[in-house]
Structures are given as structure tokens and as C-alpha cells.
Amino acid sequence: MELLLTVLVLVPILWCIDGYPTGAHSDACGPMIPRHVGAYPQHTPSPYSVLTNSKMFYPGYPVTVTIAGPQYRGLLLQARSHESNDALGSWQLPPPDTKFLNCSNNPHGAMTHSNPNLKGVTTVYSWVPPDFHGPIYFMVTVVQERTVFWVHLSSIHVFRGSGPPPGPVAGPGRAGTGAGAGAGAGAGTGAGRAGALATGGQSGLAEQTSIVALVMSFLLFAILG
Ligand SMILES: *[C@@H]1O[C@H](CO)[C@@H](O)[C@H](O)[C@H]1NC(C)=O
């Protein structure tokens, strides 16, 4: 009986603060804000930075993107321009523990997590630019833990190159191999770099929410036990 009560009361609480363990939904494509019940984005400086392997892009030639900083559990990653909120280009074969998300009528328009396993700088995302005059930037929402997340973190601007890409660059025919090939380079340049992309303000709202949930759980256990 006590166990049943505990389950009946606790499961909905934990469920509510758990957000989306299997990835963002398409309705998050525009706002890029997870709908965790009772959790708010961090306003403290983000410990993450969004890194690219190039400052230039050439339509059809993959650019790799990594998220440097502490390991994270969830994300929503898109390429954007300042012209609209559309997700641009097409992501390639998702790295482990991630999947495509259909954004802007494009089934490969965004990447999100497929489970809450930890991801890190060795998780490399490969993006194929469209025929766009650019510049573009990569925008990401990173979920470190269920209720601790930073929204709208941006990479540098990546400008459209003119003419053919310089040097031996992976070509358009290599869809699916780009993620693996880029892993070493992307991971090496990003490790340990902290971003300063978010501005100051209300800090710790999410932690307070977690603590309230924890205290409630503890009280319930105390009462029922
Ligand atoms: C992607 O979403 C659009 C609507 O936003 C829908 O029309 C389309 O069928 C979806 N594509 C896939 C492959 O689910």
C-alpha cells in the first residue's frame, strides 16, 4: 500500500521534471526551448561553446560541429541565418545517442538527443550546407541535467566561400562518413573551452526547482515511511 502510494505520487512528479528523455519534439524547432515543467533556462554564463571546423562553408561540403564543455545529456542543434528562424541545410548520419529532428519541413533539419546518455566533445555533428548565400551560424540548446539547460547558444558566423573549397575536403558523395572522419579534429580543438555566450541575471532558478522537488520527495517518503 505504502509502495503503491509512493509510486502514485512520486512518478508523476519525476515524470513532469524529466522533460523529453528521448529528444526534442518538432514544436520546439522555432523557440528552441525545452518544455520541462517547472524548469527555466539558466541565465548564468554557459559552460558550453559551439565549435565548427571551419569559418567558411561551401554548398554540399560538410561542416562539423561539436559542443565543448561539460558532458551533456540533451540538445537541439540547428543551422540558422539572421533572415529567419528556419533550420537550414541537412544533418548527416547522427552520432551515437542522437537522432534527426524534422524542423522547417526538413526531416534532417535539426539534431536532438535520442536518450539521456552522456554526450561530449567526441560527439561530432556533420552538417551539409544548402546553396545559401550565408552567413549562417549554429544555434544550440544544451541540457546538462534534466532541469539544468542553456538555450540559444551560438557558434561563430560561418561565411559562404566563393569558388571550390580549398584543400582536400570531404565531398558531397561522402554522406554518412563525415561524422566519423571529423571526430578527431573537432574534439581536439574544443576541449576545455568555456563559452561566455549567456548573459548574467537570475541564476539558480532551475536548481531551486530541483531542490523543491527533492524536498517534496523526501517529505513524502518521511510521511509514508
Ligand atoms: C516534417 O514536418 C512537416 C510539417 O512540419 C510534414 O509535412 C512532413 O511530412 C514531415 N516529414 C517527415 C519525414 O516526417
The ligand as an SDF file (V2000), in Angstrom:
LIG
                    3D

 14 14  0  0  0  0  0  0  0  0999 V2000
    8.1150   17.0870  -41.4850 C   0  0  0  0  0  0  0  0  0  0  0  0
    7.1940   18.0200  -40.9440 O   0  0  0  0  0  0  0  0  0  0  0  0
    6.2810   18.5520  -41.9060 C   0  0  0  0  0  0  0  0  0  0  0  0
    5.3930   19.5440  -41.2020 C   0  0  0  0  0  0  0  0  0  0  0  0
    6.1000   20.3990  -40.3840 O   0  0  0  0  0  0  0  0  0  0  0  0
    5.4630   17.4340  -42.5250 C   0  0  0  0  0  0  0  0  0  0  0  0
    4.6380   17.9680  -43.5270 O   0  0  0  0  0  0  0  0  0  0  0  0
    6.3940   16.3770  -43.1060 C   0  0  0  0  0  0  0  0  0  0  0  0
    5.6090   15.3010  -43.5760 O   0  0  0  0  0  0  0  0  0  0  0  0
    7.3760   15.8980  -42.0760 C   0  0  0  0  0  0  0  0  0  0  0  0
    8.2790   14.9580  -42.6840 N   0  0  0  0  0  0  0  0  0  0  0  0
    8.5560   13.7770  -42.1270 C   0  0  0  0  0  0  0  0  0  0  0  0
    9.5020   12.8960  -42.8870 C   0  0  0  0  0  0  0  0  0  0  0  0
    8.0760   13.4250  -41.0620 O   0  0  0  0  0  0  0  0  0  0  0  0
  1  2  1  0
  1 10  1  0
  2  3  1  0
  3  4  1  0
  3  6  1  0
  4  5  1  0
  6  7  1  0
  6  8  1  0
  8  9  1  0
  8 10  1  0
 10 11  1  0
 11 12  1  0
 12 13  1  0
 12 14  2  0
M  END
$$$$
